[in-house]
């Protein structure tokens, strides 16, 4: 029984026995009369010393307490000597420690306040700053993206489209200007057709707003191009190729503007423009009637400018002024009709095939009607001018014959012959002008000098030239026979005057009647 108990004790002792010298020292330190704390044993230098004991021999281990005691005494002796030799330093250290101790307690109090109050407030302020800085950071990122896109060339190319349109307009590259505006329209359509995510809806809205702003700026340059093209119709020496190019560009502007209502947000742009006094969106389209009317008005301005350059009627004789006026009128009328027919009438006849009957019946004014009205008004203007100048030339005949008293009837005859030559020359020139405009259906030979309703009933069956010539001849004859009529009136007033004495006068030469009927 005792043998089994001893074996169990030995086994328990083996199980609880430390497996190393370090563990033995640790156990002994904890169970000694003055135990050593675990923190002291875990010190780096203490742990290193304990590990080095395993390398000592038994003799060295036995001498270690004595050596440690000797080192302790030596250190104590050195410390005592140091305190004696460095008394002042230790006194200063003691004073410093006495003064620094309250600061440490105050510092601990402030540190506790910092941990308890200041740091939570700082954390809350930091969180609030993060929340408040998010919009600024988002705006900064957007600006950074814009700057990045601009540096890469995408945004700069987009922003340069309106200036490029203006440059093309000034340089006369009208087709390229319209193509640039069409490119903006395509970009706007693509931005609307792209799938919209919840995070990018604001970005796409801003992108479309940018496209609309650039498009409106480009439209303003196209409006100035439209005004330049219309004003080009009044240039002197305008020919069909240049006019056809301008009309084609204006029709392209009409087609371009017809595609704008299909753009997204375009109705909102028009509504905002109508709310403002000066509309932001210029009008580019023109109907065929408006285009034809603008062309004819420009040609009228060109004719008036040429008349102003020619000079006033008072600076020429009536014959010289009429020659220049008829030549200018014929040239301007032929050029205008020669351009108006292929530009509007022929084009309108081909385009009318694509129009419905309702549209054709509702539009009573056509380019053909406008051209016909232009020709009629021009013919009336020519008729009035020629009539006034012929009357002026005819009125000068009796004045010239009466300028010198006592002149013979041969002077009046010469003046009448000169007036007849003038009328013949004017008639020939007008016949040539009528023949030149016959190819346009404007044969006005039988219309120019037709009788008018406001003429005298006795001469209503005569033309204007015939009426003016008859008036001039009547005044000339009245002037020639004015003295004879006076003599006859004088003899008729005398008592008993015989008929044989009525035509007898000492002042009338015998060759007067011979010169009259020569």
Residue pairs with C-beta under 8 A, 6 or more apart in sequence:
18 24
18 27
20 54
21 50
21 53
21 54
22 50
22 51
22 54
25 50
25 53
26 41
26 50
29 35
29 36
29 41
30 36
30 38
40 46
41 47
41 50
53 61
53 64
56 64
83 90
146 155
149 155
150 156
150 159
158 187
158 210
158 214
159 214
161 180
161 183
161 184
161 214
161 218
162 214
162 217
162 218
162 221
164 180
165 177
165 180
165 181
165 218
165 221
165 222
166 221
168 174
168 176
168 177
168 180
169 177
169 221
169 222
169 224
169 225
169 228
174 225
174 229
174 249
175 249
175 252
177 221
177 222
177 225
178 222
178 249
178 252
178 253
178 256
180 218
181 215
181 218
181 219
181 222
181 256
182 256
184 211
184 214
184 215
184 218
185 215
185 256
185 259
185 260
185 263
187 211
188 208
188 211
188 212
188 215
188 263
188 264
189 263
189 264
191 204
191 207
191 208
191 211
192 208
192 263
192 264
194 204
196 204
208 264
208 265
212 265
212 269
216 269
216 280
216 281
219 281
219 282
219 284
220 282
222 253
222 256
222 282
222 284
223 282
223 283
223 284
225 249
225 253
226 250
226 253
226 284
226 286
229 246
229 249
229 250
230 246
230 250
230 294
230 298
231 298
232 238
232 242
232 246
233 243
233 246
233 294
233 295
233 298
233 299
233 302
234 298
234 299
234 301
234 302
234 305
235 302
236 302
236 305
236 306
238 302
238 335
238 339
239 335
239 339
240 338
240 339
240 342
240 343
243 295
243 339
243 343
244 339
244 342
244 343
247 291
247 295
247 343
250 286
250 291
251 291
253 284
253 285
253 286
254 284
254 285
254 286
254 287
256 284
257 283
257 284
257 285
258 285
260 266
261 267
269 280
269 281
270 281
272 280
273 279
273 280
273 281
286 294
288 344
288 347
288 348
288 351
288 367
289 363
289 365
289 366
289 367
289 370
291 344
292 340
292 343
292 344
292 367
292 370
292 371
293 370
295 339
295 340
295 343
295 344
296 336
296 340
296 370
296 371
296 374
299 332
299 335
299 336
299 374
300 374
302 332
303 328
303 329
303 332
306 328
306 332
307 325
307 328
310 324
310 325
310 328
313 321
313 389
316 324
317 393
318 389
318 390
318 392
318 393
318 396
318 422
319 393
319 422
319 425
319 426
321 389
322 385
322 386
322 389
322 390
322 426
322 429
323 425
323 426
323 429
325 382
325 385
325 389
326 382
326 386
326 426
326 429
326 430
326 433
327 429
329 378
329 381
329 382
329 433
330 432
330 433
330 436
330 437
333 375
333 378
333 433
333 437
333 442
334 436
334 437
334 440
336 374
337 371
337 375
337 437
337 440
337 442
338 440
340 367
340 371
340 374
341 371
341 440
344 367
344 368
344 370
344 371
345 367
345 368
345 371
348 366
348 367
348 368
352 360
375 440
375 442
379 442
379 444
379 447
379 448
382 448
383 448
383 449
383 464
386 426
386 430
386 448
386 464
387 464
387 468
390 423
390 426
390 464
390 465
390 468
391 468
391 471
393 419
393 422
394 419
394 468
394 469
394 471
394 472
394 475
395 472
397 412
397 415
397 416
397 419
397 472
397 475
397 476
398 472
398 475
398 476
398 479
400 411
400 415
401 407
401 411
401 412
401 415
401 476
401 479
402 479
404 411
408 515
409 480
409 512
409 515
409 516
410 515
412 476
412 479
412 480
413 515
415 476
416 472
416 473
416 476
419 469
419 472
420 469
423 465
423 468
423 469
426 465
427 465
430 445
430 448
431 445
434 442
434 443
434 444
434 445
434 448
435 443
435 445
437 443
437 444
448 464
449 463
449 464
449 465
449 466
450 463
451 460
451 461
451 462
451 463
452 464
455 462
455 467
459 466
459 467
459 470
462 470
480 516
483 507
483 508
484 505
484 508
487 505
487 507
487 508
488 502
488 503
491 497
491 501
491 502
492 502
